[in-house]
């Protein structure tokens, strides 16, 4: 939930504290306005001004958008300034300043102000850190090496933002500010430079609940995978002593392999397992290691003390999502729970649909999986298929998935065809094939 470290807004190239004070006063005025959408309008103006002055270029690879930031900031400001139940009496300047500070990733207005004042001083530790972070994500080795030579202490410095990341963490393109989540093609050379200047390989950042190291963040990040350097980065980190089994290595209390599976980084999970990462029941199931999965059960079918019910249930869902048919079949006979859902409300069937595994979808339906059970986004299995068809970057044939589901009796929600036609994502050919399936089963335009 906003604000978290990844949602932090970029700062203008030349941030001005007086201008931010004015923005805070404008937010107070919006809060006191009789117009119901005044705070939302302020958030929209603020976001567009900040991103323009920051010179931020939006790309499809970056996990940010003006619309998402606007919605998040507007809701946060509304909640913080009027959520106390006192209405307009809560619209105070201190609260508005807090909202602005938090939107940029700082824990208080005073820390935010200190950061801006430090940026204004040439060659200050804060200024140098920010320049170095930008050099890392842009692949600017010349600037990075110059900054580290001129300020050797920079290699152990930490961001003044809430996440307290080191420069090494920025290599992961994960956990830090989302507008800086980029992996340049020379990321291996960037990582090499940081180690040459003495980077601490297992330094922890305060993201995802704390304890996250660069290894865990790289392993669970989509950006280095897309750039094609994920395994090489992990290899270099391990060669420099990174601990795979460090508690909370990827945050949220997850082990390395489980964290990869939870973030759809299957190749990274397989890589870490091959490099010695421990596999509990959850990890073994997600990687399709049926030989190991069987070993977590007693002869009478009960779980051994080395495994938990929660591990079995999560492992079952990963097996459904990653096409581990043998594991799914085995766990179905061990009461894994067809109705058991993740925190998102997604069941094994939802996961099988996302992965496009027709054999597993059919197997689950044969065992009585519910077609109409909804996740927290109000999506049934069919709804999940439609959403995945326009949002997934995989090559899954979701038209076939939709066909299997509607043939099995999935209810087609009114307006599905209109919704599908409005979506910008997904190929036109795939959407037309899906629409044809829906129309054949009674859907109306």
N, C-alpha and C positions, 0 to 999 in steps of 0.2 A: 504493500500500500504506500502511496505517495505521502511524504517524500522519503525515499530511500537513497542510498549513495548513487545508484545507477541513474536515478531520475534527475540528478542535479543539472541545472541549466548552465549554459556557457556564460562566461563573463564577456562584456565588451572588450575590444582590444585595448581600450584605454578607459577602464571603469572609473566612474566619478561618484564619490560617496554622496556629494550634495544632490546629484541627480537621483540617487536611490532614496534619499530622504524625501525628495519631492514625490517619488513614486509611492512611498509609504503613505504620505498625506493624501494622495489621490485615491489610494485604496480605502482609507478611512472615509473619505467622501462618498465613495461608491457603496460602502457598507451602510452608511446612513441614508442613502438615497431611497426614495419611495419606489424606484424602478426595481422590479423583481430580478432582472437579469443584469443589474449594474456591476456586480462583482465579476460575473462571467465576462462581461464586456471589458472590464479593466484587465482581467487575466489575458484576454486575447491581445489587447494593445501591448501589454507588458511583454508577452512572449515574442511577439513580432518585432518589437523594438530591440529586445535583447539579442535575438538571433541575428537580426540585421547588423547590429553594431559589432557582434562577434565575428561576422564574416562567415558564418556557418553554412556549409553547402550540404544540403540534404541528399542522400543517396539511398537506393533501395537496400543497400547492405547495412546501413546504420539503423539500430533499433530505436529510432526517435522520429517524431513528427510534431509539427506545430499543433495539430489537432489534439493529439494525445496529451502533450504538455499543457495545453490550454484547459482541457477537461480536468486534468489532475490538479492543476494549480487553482482553478476556480472552485473545485469541490473542497480542496484543503483550506483555502481562504474563507470560504463560507462556513466551514465547520469550526475553524479556530476563532473567527471573529463574531459569529452569531450562535454557535452551537451550545453556549452556556445556558441558554434559555432566557437570557436577559435582553435578547433582541438588540436594538440599536445601542443600548447602554454598554454593550461589549465592544463596540467599534472604537477601539482606542489605538493610539499611535504605536504603543509598545507591541501590541498584537500584530499590527500591520508590518512592523519592522521584523518581527519574528518570522512571519510568513515569507517575507522576501529572503531573509537569511537562510531559512531552511530550504527554500526552492533552489538555492545555489549550493546546497550540500554542507552548510555550516550549522552548528548546533545552537548558535545564539547570534544576535545582532552584533554584540561586541567582538566576537571572533570574526565575523564577516567584515566588520569595519577594519579590524587589525590587518586582515588579509589584503584588503584593497589598498590600505595605506602602505603596506610592505611592497605591493606590486609597483607602486609609484616610485620606489627607490631603486635605482639602477643597480644591478648586481646584488640585490638583497637575497638571502637564502630562499625566500618564498618565490621571488621573481625567477631565480635560476631554476628552482624545482619545476615551475610551470613551463618554462622554456624547454627543459629537458624532457618533461612528459610529452610535450608536443613533438619534440624531435623523435622520440621513440615511436609514437603512433604514425608518424609520417615517413619514417625510415631515413631521417636526416642524420647520418652517422657523423658527418663533419661537425655539426653543431653539438651533438651529444658528446663527442670526444673532447671538444674544446671546453665545454662547460664542466666536465668531470676533471679535466686537467687544472682548470682555474680554481675549482672548488672541490677538492678531494672529499670533503665531508658530505657532499651531495649524495654520494652512493648509499649512505646509511640514513639519509634524511627521510622524513615522512611528510605526506601531504597534510596541510592544515585543515583539509576537509574532514568530514565525519569518518570516512573510511580509513584514514591514517595509513594509506598504502605507501609502499616504497616505490621507487622507479621500476624495480624489477616486476612488480605486479602489473604495470601497464603493458608489459609484453603479452600478457594473457588475453587482453581485449575482453575482460570479464570483471564484473564487480565494481570497476571504477566508473567514472562518468560515461554514460552511454554514447555521448557525442565523440568520445575518445576511444571507443571500442572498435579499433581498426588494427588489422594485421598487415603490415607492409610485406612485400615479397622478400625483402632482406632481413626479415625478423630474426633469423639465425645469427646474422652478423651483429644485429643490435644486442641480442642476448649475450653473445660472445664478448662484446665490448663491456657490458655491465659486469660480467664476471672478471674480466681483466682488471677492472677498477675496484674489485672487492665486494661485489654484491653478496648479501647474505641469502643463501639459497632457500632457506625455510622460514624467512621472515613472514609474519602473519599480518593479514589485513582484517580490519573490523567490518567485514561484509558477510552476508548470509549467516548472521548469528555469531561471527567471529571465528578466528582460528584458520582462515583460509590461506593457503600458501600458493605460490605461483604455479607449482605443479598441478595442484587440484583445480585451479582456475583455468589453466591451459587445457587440461583434460576435459573439462566440461564446457568449453567455449566453442561456439560455432565458427567464429571468425578465422582462427588458425586452421580449422578443418577446411573451410572454403578456400583458403589461400594455398592449401596443400603442404603446410609445414608443421602440422600438429605433432606428428610422431617424432619428427626431428627435434622440435623444441623439447618434448618430453624426454627424449634421449639425452640431450645436453643437460637438462636439469638433473636427471638421475645420475649422469656421469659426474656431476659436481656435488653429489651427495644428498639430493632431495629424498626425503623419506616418503615412501608410498603409504605406509601404515600410520602416519602421524594422525592423531585424533583430530577430526574436523578438517581434514586436509582440503576439502572442497566446500566447507561450511555446512551449516544446518545439521551438524552431527553425523553426516554421512561418511561412510568409508569411500575409498577412491572409486571402486568399481560400481557400487550402488549409485553414487553421485553421477557417474557417466551415464548409467542406464536411465536415471531420472531426467537427464537432459538430452536424451536421444543421441548421445555420443558413443555409439556401439563400438566403432573401430577403436576408439580410445580405451574403452573398457577391455576389449580383447587384448590390446597392446599391454596395458598395465597388468592384466592377468598373466600374460606371457613373461612379464618382467618380475613376477613374484608376488603380485598383490594377492592377499588372502581372499578366498571365495567363501562367503557364508551361503546359506540356502538361497537367499535373495539373488546374490550375484551369480551363483551357479545356474539357477533357473533362467535368469535373463540372458546368460551366454549359451544356453542350450546344453550345458554339461549334465546330461541325464545320468551319467555314471556317478557324478558327485551328488546330484540331487537324491538319488536312491540311498546314498550313505547317511542322509540325515534322518532316516526313518527306521524304526524298529521293525522286527519281523511281523508284529501284530498290526502294523500300519500307523502306529502312533509316532509322534515326533520325538527324536532324541533330545536330550538336555542341551545339546549344542545348537539347537535351532529353536525358533519361536514361531508362533502362529502368524504374527505380523510379517515376519520374513517370508513365510510361505505364501501369504496373500499378495504381498508386493511382488514376489518372484513369479507368481502365477500371472499377474498382469503384465510384467515385462515379457514373459514367455509368449503371451498372447500378442503383444505389440511387436515383438521382434521375430515372430515366425518360428518359434521353437515347438513344433508340433508334438514331438515325443514327450517333452516336459509337460505341456498342457494336458495331454492325454493322461499322463501319470498322475498329475496333481488333481485332475478332476475326480479321480477315484480316491483321493485323500482329503476330501471335503475342503478344497481350497476356497470354495465359496463363490458361486456365480454372481451373487448380489453384492459381494464385497466391493467397495469403491474406494478410490484414492480420495485425498482431501478435495479434489476437484469434482468428485462425484462420478468419475469415469471408471466403469467396470472393465472387466476383461474383454467384453464385447466391444466397448468403445475403443479400446486399445487395438484390438484385432482389426477393426474398421480403419483406424488411422493408418495402420501398417499395410492395409490392403491384402491381408492374408485370408484368401477365400476358403482354404481348407479348414483353417481354425475357426472362421466365422461359422461355417456349416457345422463343425464339431460342437461348438458352444450352443448353437441353436438346437442341435439334436439332444443336448443335455438339459434343455429347458431355459436357456438364457433369455431374459426379458428384452423384447424389442423396444419397449416403450419406456424403460427406466431412463430418467433424465439426469444429466450431469448438472453442475451448478450453473452452467450457462444455458440451462433449459433445453439442452439438446439430447434427443434420443439417438439411437445408433444411426438411423437414417439422417438425422440432422447433423451428426458428426461426419458422416460421409460427404454430405453436401458442403459443409464448412471446409473439410480437408481438401475437397476438389478445387477450391478457389484460393486456398491459403497455403497448401503444401508445396514444397519445391522438389518433391520426389516424383518419380515416374509411375506411380501407382495408377492403374486403370480404375478410377473410382466409378465409372459407368457400370462396370461389372459388379462392383461392390453394391451399388445402389440396386442393381437388378436382383442380386441374391437376396437383399433385405426385403424389397417389396414383394418378391415372389414368396417369401416366407411369411408375409402378412404385415409388414411394417406400414403404419399409417402415414399417409402423405399429408402433411399439414397444408392448410389452405394458404395460398400465397407463395408456395415454394417455387413455382415457375417464375413468378415476378421477381422474387428475391434473387434467384439464380441469374436472371437476365441483367440485373443491376450491378452484379459484382465485377469489379475490374480485374481481379486475379483469375488465374486458371486459363487454359487455352480455350479458344472459341470452339474448336472441334470437340473437345471433351465436354464442355458445357452443353453443346447441342445434343450430343449422344445421351447425356444424362436427362436432358429435357425430353427427349424422345421416349426414354424408358418411363419417365413419370407420366407423360401424356398417355402412353399405352396402358398404364394402370389407373387411368381415370383422372389425372390431374388436369385442372382447367387453367387456362391462361388468365 
